[in-house]
């Protein structure tokens, strides 16, 4: 199994540290709904986990919840995202208000994961649950000379680390990676470990005063407490590389003199009209938006699987519709296979499994894995039996997570308009007018039905 390690900028063989592979994924700041660009990170993380488990490895997975202390940018000044959420939701500027906000959007996030068939992580820690660990980590850094105090909080001294910014080859960092200046900072790249509160209603007690842990310190503390240090794999979006993940590495390694994680994997953005999807823009599309349009969340999962996780992917409604149609065809194939071999459980094809495994274990190459799926499906009934095709597809679905075992129900009542089109299509096929046949199939699809040609004739199912 090979993964692209952002730390070395190379594709490397994966060698687990121990019997249980430990995964940490940067979770959401729960001040708003996740958009479909955010959700790419969790589908990617899910495919990673499923691939490791498919290969026979045991996994321990953590996705954190940031419910305090994340500023609206990676800078150390400005509004806090959670406070911004309180104001938008007309909630009180209190710790109870923060909890209400976090409860609402954490529940929405978990519902999104369920819709996308993402396996539940073994731990879903909230930053507020690990305040003791976060404060202790800041103390260690201060005692070792890496932390210094300013009027608004405790900061990490990046000048004391020669390799600060090593993730992604960002050493030395250029000025585009520098954060805004705070008066008294020793370097523009120094970052906050503990931010003092400007409002007595918000914040937690600490040795330095009432405030909040820095965003970066939260992840370092939670990952170490739950997984130890070092652990195997840390993931996130590419936007985390220059600041958040480099800061995690800096403070964890400065505190404990050992690596934080051995492998760092990052997914690319989903773009709309060549711009990054973001909550601050008009291109903020949630999973609920898709559901309201009667688009299955699993069709969006299929859309993501069509692209390698390290490839920027452009979202359009047309490309999503194409992915949805492909997903529906795959589900229809599963129903037809069930009809052809209702009682034969079949066997997993070693030939196709080897092809699928080679694809997925080559840095999670899901587009190539889907190509194997379609190659085998087209061969069903020829070089592979219907029963074995079904058994193998269900085996592949342990990684793909498309719920292929949920067959499309047969249609008992077909509208007269659709029946007329079916007859016209049958005549077109008998006349070998395949262009007209395809046009009629598209008309039928627009009416909410899918047609598939079998040796018994036209099979139809409701979309």
C-alpha positions as CSV (number, residue, x, y, z in Angstrom):
1,X,0.0,0.0,0.0
2,X,1.4,3.4,-1.0
3,X,0.4,6.9,-0.1
4,X,1.5,10.4,-1.1
5,X,3.2,11.8,2.1
6,X,3.0,15.6,2.1
7,X,5.8,15.6,4.6
8,X,8.3,14.1,2.1
9,X,6.4,15.1,-1.0
10,X,6.8,11.5,-2.2
11,X,4.6,8.4,-2.7
12,X,5.8,6.0,0.0
13,X,5.1,2.5,1.1
14,X,2.8,2.5,4.1
15,X,4.4,0.8,7.2
16,X,2.1,0.8,10.3
17,X,3.7,1.8,13.6
18,X,1.8,-1.0,15.4
19,X,-1.0,-3.6,15.1
20,X,-3.7,-0.9,15.1
21,X,-3.4,1.9,12.5
22,X,-4.2,5.3,14.1
23,X,-5.8,8.0,12.0
24,X,-6.5,11.6,12.9
25,X,-8.7,13.9,10.7
26,X,-9.2,17.6,11.2
27,X,-12.9,18.0,11.9
28,X,-15.3,21.0,11.5
29,X,-15.6,24.1,13.4
30,X,-19.3,23.8,14.3
31,X,-20.5,27.3,13.8
32,X,-22.4,26.6,10.5
33,X,-23.4,23.8,8.2
34,X,-20.6,22.0,6.3
35,X,-20.7,22.6,2.5
36,X,-20.1,19.9,0.0
37,X,-16.5,21.1,-0.5
38,X,-15.8,20.5,3.2
39,X,-17.3,17.0,3.0
40,X,-14.8,15.9,0.4
41,X,-12.3,15.6,3.3
42,X,-14.4,13.2,5.1
43,X,-15.3,11.0,2.1
44,X,-11.5,10.9,1.4
45,X,-10.8,10.0,5.1
46,X,-13.5,7.3,4.9
47,X,-12.0,5.7,1.8
48,X,-8.6,5.7,3.5
49,X,-10.1,3.9,6.6
50,X,-12.1,1.5,4.4
51,X,-9.0,0.7,2.3
52,X,-6.9,0.0,5.4
53,X,-9.6,-2.3,6.8
54,X,-10.1,-4.0,3.4
55,X,-6.5,-4.9,3.5
56,X,-7.0,-6.6,6.8
57,X,-5.7,-3.9,9.2
58,X,-7.4,-2.8,12.4
59,X,-8.0,0.9,12.6
60,X,-8.6,3.5,15.3
61,X,-10.0,6.7,13.9
62,X,-10.5,10.2,15.4
63,X,-12.4,13.1,13.9
64,X,-12.3,16.2,16.2
65,X,-15.0,18.8,16.7
66,X,-13.8,22.4,17.1
67,X,-16.4,24.0,19.4
68,X,-14.3,26.9,20.7
69,X,-11.5,29.2,19.7
70,X,-11.2,29.2,15.9
71,X,-10.8,32.6,14.4
72,X,-12.4,33.5,11.1
73,X,-9.0,33.2,9.4
74,X,-5.6,31.7,10.3
75,X,-4.6,35.0,11.7
76,X,-4.4,35.7,15.4
77,X,-6.7,38.6,15.3
78,X,-10.3,39.2,14.2
79,X,-13.6,37.5,15.0
80,X,-13.9,34.1,16.4
81,X,-15.9,31.7,14.2
82,X,-18.0,30.4,17.1
83,X,-18.8,34.0,18.2
84,X,-19.7,34.9,14.7
85,X,-22.1,31.9,14.7
86,X,-23.7,33.0,18.0
87,X,-24.5,36.4,16.5
88,X,-25.9,34.9,13.4
89,X,-28.1,32.5,15.3
90,X,-29.2,35.1,17.9
91,X,-27.8,33.1,20.7
92,X,-26.4,34.6,24.0
93,X,-22.7,35.4,24.1
94,X,-22.2,32.9,26.9
95,X,-20.7,29.4,27.3
96,X,-24.2,28.0,27.3
97,X,-24.8,29.8,24.0
98,X,-21.6,28.3,22.6
99,X,-22.8,24.8,23.6
100,X,-26.2,25.3,21.9
101,X,-24.5,26.4,18.7
102,X,-22.1,23.5,18.8
103,X,-24.9,21.0,19.5
104,X,-26.9,22.2,16.5
105,X,-24.1,22.1,13.9
106,X,-22.3,19.1,15.2
107,X,-25.6,17.1,14.9
108,X,-26.0,18.5,11.3
109,X,-22.5,17.4,10.5
110,X,-23.0,13.9,11.8
111,X,-26.2,13.7,9.8
112,X,-24.2,14.6,6.7
113,X,-21.7,11.8,7.4
114,X,-24.6,9.3,7.8
115,X,-26.1,10.4,4.5
116,X,-22.8,9.9,2.8
117,X,-22.4,6.4,4.3
118,X,-19.2,7.5,6.1
119,X,-18.2,5.1,8.9
120,X,-18.5,6.6,12.4
121,X,-15.1,7.3,13.9
122,X,-14.1,5.6,17.1
123,X,-13.7,9.0,18.8
124,X,-15.5,12.3,18.1
125,X,-13.7,14.6,20.7
126,X,-14.8,18.1,21.3
127,X,-12.1,20.7,22.1
128,X,-14.0,21.7,25.3
129,X,-13.7,18.2,26.6
130,X,-9.9,18.4,26.5
131,X,-9.2,21.7,28.1
132,X,-7.0,20.2,30.8
133,X,-4.8,18.5,28.2
134,X,-4.6,21.7,26.1
135,X,-3.6,23.8,29.1
136,X,-1.0,21.3,30.2
137,X,0.5,21.3,26.7
138,X,0.8,25.1,26.7
139,X,2.5,24.9,30.1
140,X,5.1,22.5,28.8
141,X,5.8,24.8,25.8
142,X,6.1,27.8,28.1
143,X,8.5,25.9,30.5
144,X,10.7,24.8,27.5
145,X,11.0,28.4,26.3
146,X,8.7,28.0,23.3
147,X,5.9,30.1,24.7
148,X,5.9,33.8,25.6
149,X,3.2,36.1,26.9
150,X,1.7,39.2,25.2
151,X,-1.2,41.3,26.2
152,X,-3.7,39.2,24.4
153,X,-2.4,35.7,25.0
154,X,0.4,33.1,25.0
155,X,2.3,32.8,21.7
156,X,4.6,30.1,20.2
157,X,8.1,31.3,19.2
158,X,8.6,29.9,15.7
159,X,12.2,31.3,15.5
160,X,13.3,28.6,18.0
161,X,12.5,25.9,15.4
162,X,14.9,25.6,12.5
163,X,12.5,23.4,10.5
164,X,9.3,25.3,11.2
165,X,7.1,25.0,8.1
166,X,8.6,21.8,6.9
167,X,5.3,20.3,5.9
168,X,4.7,20.7,2.2
169,X,8.3,22.0,1.6
170,X,7.4,25.5,3.0
171,X,10.8,26.0,4.8
172,X,11.8,28.8,4.7
173,X,8.3,30.3,4.5
174,X,7.8,33.3,2.3
175,X,5.9,36.3,3.3
176,X,2.7,35.0,1.7
177,X,2.6,32.5,4.5
178,X,3.1,35.0,7.2
179,X,0.2,35.9,9.5
180,X,-0.9,39.5,10.4
181,X,1.2,41.3,12.9
182,X,0.3,41.5,16.6
183,X,2.2,44.1,18.6
184,X,5.0,42.4,20.4
185,X,5.2,39.2,18.3
186,X,8.8,38.1,17.9
187,X,8.0,36.9,14.3
188,X,5.0,37.5,12.1
189,X,4.7,33.7,11.9
190,X,4.3,33.2,15.7
191,X,0.9,31.8,16.6
192,X,-1.4,31.9,19.6
193,X,-1.4,29.0,22.1
194,X,-3.9,30.5,24.5
195,X,-6.1,33.5,23.5
196,X,-7.3,35.8,26.3
197,X,-11.0,36.6,26.2
198,X,-12.1,40.2,25.6
199,X,-15.6,39.4,27.1
200,X,-16.0,38.1,30.7
201,X,-19.0,36.1,29.5
202,X,-16.9,33.9,27.3
203,X,-13.8,31.9,28.1
204,X,-12.3,29.3,30.4
205,X,-10.0,29.8,33.4
206,X,-6.3,29.1,32.9
207,X,-3.0,30.1,34.6
208,X,-2.7,33.0,32.1
209,X,-6.3,34.3,32.5
210,X,-9.7,33.6,31.2
211,X,-9.7,32.7,27.5
212,X,-9.6,29.9,24.9
213,X,-7.1,27.4,23.6
214,X,-5.6,28.2,20.3
215,X,-7.1,26.3,17.3
216,X,-3.8,24.4,16.7
217,X,-3.2,23.4,20.3
218,X,-6.6,21.7,20.4
219,X,-5.6,19.2,17.7
220,X,-2.2,18.5,19.2
221,X,-3.7,17.8,22.6
222,X,-6.6,15.7,21.4
223,X,-4.5,13.6,19.0
224,X,-1.8,12.9,21.6
225,X,-4.4,12.0,24.3
226,X,-6.4,9.6,22.1
227,X,-3.7,8.2,19.8
228,X,-0.4,8.9,21.4
229,X,2.6,10.4,19.7
230,X,3.7,9.6,17.1
231,X,0.6,8.1,15.4
232,X,0.3,6.8,11.8
233,X,-1.7,9.2,9.6
234,X,-2.9,12.7,9.8
235,X,-5.3,14.0,7.1
236,X,-7.0,17.3,6.1
237,X,-7.6,19.6,3.2
238,X,-4.6,21.3,1.4
239,X,-5.6,24.6,3.0
240,X,-4.4,23.2,6.4
241,X,-0.9,22.6,5.2
242,X,0.8,26.0,5.4
243,X,-0.5,27.1,8.8
244,X,-2.7,24.7,10.9
245,X,-0.8,21.5,10.3
246,X,2.7,23.1,10.4
247,X,1.7,24.7,13.7
248,X,0.5,21.3,15.0
249,X,3.8,19.8,14.1
250,X,5.8,22.7,15.6
251,X,4.1,22.7,19.0
252,X,3.8,18.9,19.4
253,X,7.4,18.2,18.4
254,X,8.8,21.1,20.4
255,X,6.9,19.8,23.5
256,X,7.8,16.1,23.2
257,X,10.8,15.9,20.9
258,X,9.3,13.2,18.7
259,X,7.3,13.3,15.4
260,X,3.6,14.0,15.6
261,X,2.5,11.7,12.7
262,X,4.5,9.6,10.2
263,X,2.3,10.2,7.2
264,X,0.4,13.4,6.2
265,X,-2.3,13.1,3.5
266,X,-4.2,16.1,2.0
267,X,-7.1,16.4,-0.3
268,X,-7.6,19.1,-2.9
269,X,-10.5,21.6,-3.2
270,X,-13.8,21.3,-4.8
271,X,-14.2,24.5,-7.0
272,X,-17.2,26.2,-8.4
273,X,-16.5,28.4,-11.5
274,X,-12.8,27.9,-10.8
275,X,-13.1,29.4,-7.2
276,X,-12.7,27.5,-4.0
277,X,-16.1,26.6,-2.4
278,X,-16.4,28.6,0.8
279,X,-19.0,29.6,3.4
280,X,-18.2,33.2,2.8
281,X,-19.0,33.0,-0.9
282,X,-22.2,32.6,-2.9
283,X,-21.0,29.1,-3.9
284,X,-21.8,27.6,-0.5
285,X,-23.8,24.4,-1.3
286,X,-24.8,22.0,1.4
287,X,-25.7,18.4,1.3
288,X,-29.3,19.4,2.2
289,X,-29.3,21.5,-1.0
290,X,-28.8,18.3,-3.0
291,X,-31.4,16.3,-1.0
292,X,-33.9,19.1,-1.6
293,X,-33.2,18.6,-5.4
294,X,-33.9,14.9,-5.0
295,X,-30.3,14.1,-5.6
296,X,-29.0,11.1,-3.5
297,X,-26.0,12.0,-1.2
298,X,-24.5,8.7,-2.5
299,X,-24.6,10.2,-6.0
300,X,-22.4,13.0,-4.6
301,X,-20.1,10.3,-3.0
302,X,-19.9,8.7,-6.5
303,X,-19.1,12.1,-8.0
304,X,-16.1,12.4,-5.5
305,X,-14.9,8.9,-6.2
306,X,-14.6,9.7,-9.9
307,X,-11.6,12.1,-9.1
308,X,-8.4,11.3,-7.3
309,X,-8.4,12.9,-3.9
310,X,-5.3,15.0,-4.8
311,X,-6.9,16.3,-8.0
312,X,-8.8,19.7,-7.8
313,X,-12.4,18.9,-8.9
314,X,-14.8,21.3,-10.5
315,X,-18.4,21.1,-9.4
316,X,-21.2,21.7,-11.8
317,X,-24.8,20.6,-11.7
318,X,-24.2,18.9,-15.1
319,X,-21.2,16.9,-13.8
320,X,-23.2,15.9,-10.7
321,X,-26.1,14.8,-12.9
322,X,-23.8,12.6,-15.0
323,X,-22.4,11.1,-11.8
324,X,-26.0,10.5,-10.5
325,X,-26.9,8.7,-13.7
326,X,-23.9,6.5,-13.5
327,X,-24.6,5.7,-9.9
328,X,-28.2,4.8,-10.8
329,X,-27.1,2.5,-13.6
330,X,-24.8,0.8,-11.2
331,X,-27.6,0.2,-8.8
332,X,-29.8,-1.1,-11.6
333,X,-27.1,-3.5,-12.6
334,X,-27.1,-4.8,-9.0
335,X,-30.8,-5.4,-9.2
336,X,-30.5,-7.2,-12.5
337,X,-27.7,-9.4,-11.1
338,X,-30.0,-10.2,-8.2
339,X,-32.7,-11.3,-10.7
340,X,-30.3,-13.4,-12.7
341,X,-28.8,-15.3,-9.7
342,X,-31.4,-14.9,-6.9
343,X,-30.1,-17.9,-4.8
344,X,-26.5,-18.3,-5.8
345,X,-24.2,-16.3,-3.4
346,X,-21.4,-16.5,-5.9
347,X,-17.7,-16.0,-5.2
348,X,-15.4,-13.0,-5.2
349,X,-13.4,-13.0,-8.5
350,X,-9.7,-13.1,-7.6
351,X,-8.9,-11.7,-11.1
352,X,-11.0,-8.5,-10.6
353,X,-10.2,-8.2,-6.9
354,X,-6.5,-8.0,-7.7
355,X,-7.1,-5.2,-10.3
356,X,-9.3,-3.3,-7.8
357,X,-6.8,-3.8,-4.9
358,X,-3.9,-2.6,-7.1
359,X,-5.9,0.6,-7.9
360,X,-7.1,1.4,-4.4
361,X,-3.8,0.6,-2.7
362,X,-2.0,2.9,-5.2
363,X,-2.6,6.1,-3.2
364,X,-6.4,5.6,-3.1
365,X,-6.9,5.7,-6.9
366,X,-10.7,5.6,-6.8
367,X,-11.1,6.6,-10.5
368,X,-9.1,3.5,-11.5
369,X,-11.1,1.4,-9.0
370,X,-14.4,2.5,-10.6
371,X,-13.0,1.6,-14.0
372,X,-12.5,-1.9,-12.7
373,X,-16.1,-1.9,-11.5
374,X,-17.4,-1.0,-14.9
375,X,-15.1,-3.4,-16.8
376,X,-16.3,-6.3,-14.7
377,X,-19.9,-5.2,-14.9
378,X,-19.7,-5.2,-18.7
379,X,-18.3,-8.7,-18.6
380,X,-21.1,-10.2,-16.5
381,X,-22.5,-13.4,-18.0
382,X,-19.4,-13.8,-20.2
383,X,-16.1,-14.3,-18.5
384,X,-17.6,-13.9,-15.0
385,X,-20.9,-15.3,-13.8
386,X,-23.8,-13.1,-12.7
387,X,-23.5,-14.4,-9.1
388,X,-19.7,-13.9,-9.0
389,X,-20.1,-10.4,-10.4
390,X,-22.6,-9.5,-7.7
391,X,-20.4,-11.0,-4.9
392,X,-17.3,-9.1,-6.2
393,X,-19.2,-5.8,-6.5
394,X,-20.4,-6.2,-2.9
395,X,-16.8,-6.9,-1.9
396,X,-15.6,-3.7,-3.7
397,X,-18.3,-1.8,-1.9
398,X,-16.6,-2.3,1.4
399,X,-14.2,0.4,0.1
400,X,-16.5,2.4,-2.2
401,X,-19.3,2.7,0.4
402,X,-22.1,3.1,-2.2
403,X,-24.6,0.8,-0.5
404,X,-24.7,-1.5,-3.6
405,X,-26.7,-4.0,-1.6
406,X,-29.7,-1.7,-1.6
407,X,-31.4,-2.7,-4.8
408,X,-33.6,-0.4,-6.9
409,X,-37.2,-1.6,-6.4
410,X,-38.9,-3.0,-9.5
411,X,-41.6,-0.9,-11.1
412,X,-45.1,-2.4,-10.8
413,X,-47.1,0.4,-12.5
414,X,-45.7,2.1,-15.6
415,X,-47.4,5.3,-16.8
416,X,-49.0,5.0,-20.3
417,X,-46.7,7.8,-21.6
418,X,-43.7,5.7,-20.7
419,X,-45.1,2.5,-22.1
420,X,-45.6,4.3,-25.5
421,X,-42.0,5.4,-25.4
422,X,-40.8,1.9,-24.6
423,X,-42.7,0.5,-27.6
424,X,-41.1,3.2,-29.8
425,X,-37.7,2.4,-28.5
426,X,-38.1,-1.3,-29.0
427,X,-39.1,-0.6,-32.6
428,X,-36.1,1.7,-33.1
429,X,-33.8,-1.1,-31.8
430,X,-35.3,-3.6,-34.1
431,X,-34.6,-1.2,-37.0
432,X,-31.1,-0.7,-35.6
433,X,-31.7,3.0,-35.2
434,X,-29.6,3.2,-32.1
435,X,-29.4,7.0,-32.2
436,X,-33.2,7.3,-31.9
437,X,-33.2,4.5,-29.3
438,X,-30.8,6.5,-27.1
439,X,-32.9,9.7,-27.6
440,X,-36.0,7.8,-26.4
441,X,-34.0,6.4,-23.4
442,X,-33.2,10.0,-22.4
443,X,-36.9,11.0,-22.7
444,X,-37.8,8.1,-20.5
445,X,-35.1,9.1,-18.0
446,X,-36.5,12.6,-17.8
447,X,-39.9,11.1,-16.9
448,X,-38.2,9.4,-13.9
449,X,-37.5,5.9,-15.2
450,X,-34.3,4.0,-16.2
451,X,-34.2,1.5,-19.1
452,X,-31.7,-1.3,-19.3
453,X,-31.4,-3.8,-22.1
454,X,-31.1,-7.5,-21.2
455,X,-31.4,-10.8,-23.0
456,X,-35.0,-10.9,-21.9
457,X,-35.7,-7.4,-23.4
458,X,-36.1,-4.0,-21.9
459,X,-36.0,-3.8,-18.1
460,X,-37.3,-0.6,-16.5
461,X,-37.0,0.8,-13.0
462,X,-38.0,4.0,-11.3
463,X,-35.2,6.5,-10.7
